[in-house]
Structure formats: C-alpha cells, structure tokens
Amino acid sequence: MEHNIPWERLTRVQERFSSVPDPALKRWLADLQTRAEELRAAPPALVAETTRTSESLTKGQMREYAVVKLLFTTWNGQLDASSLAKRCTTPGATIDLSIKLGLVLDDQPP
C-alpha cells in the first residue's frame, strides 16, 4: 500500500481498477481494501492510547514525546476520534502516529 496517498485518492484508485478482470489484481485490491478499512478504523484506538498515555504522564514528561501537541490536546479534553481522523489523512500518517504512541497496527502491505 502506498502510505502517502490521501484516503480519497486511494479510494478512487481502488474504484478505477475494480473492473479489471485479472484474478490476481482482484485479490490484491481486496487485500488493499481490507487494510485500508483497518487503518481507517484506527482513530478510536489511537484516541484511547493517547488518553491512556496523557493520563499516565506529567506535563514535563509529555513534552518529551514526539506527539506532545496531541498529548496536550487530549489532556485538555479536546481530542476525539473524529478530530483525530482529520489528522490521519493518509495510511502513512495513521501508521506513523500509532508507532509514536507505541500502539501496534500491523503494517503489512497487501
């Protein structure tokens, strides 16, 4: 999966090639669709992990994290799955955030 393609473009690519009769391509597209759905469903888990992390740290400790702004946003009660989904505009952004939070999202491309 190309990790830096915006979600909307990835959907258009899938739609464009969905009518190609090649069985191998159809399997690949199905795998891609499954992976994309998994990643697009990740924001609630990412919010939960961000909340857990922000609640377990002091303000000084939060400043040491790569996602310091996100931790403070969470700490201030201003983060939900919808707002986080706006930050995760590509598969790569979603995966990158999960790595920074220490949350394992299986990153096996189809």
Secondary structure, DSSP 8 states (H G I E B T S, - for coil): --TTS-HHHHHHHHHHHTT---HHHHHHHHHHHHHHHHHHT-HHHHHHHHHHHHHHS-HHHHTTSTTHHHHHHHHTT---HHHHHHH--SHHHHHHHHHHHT--------
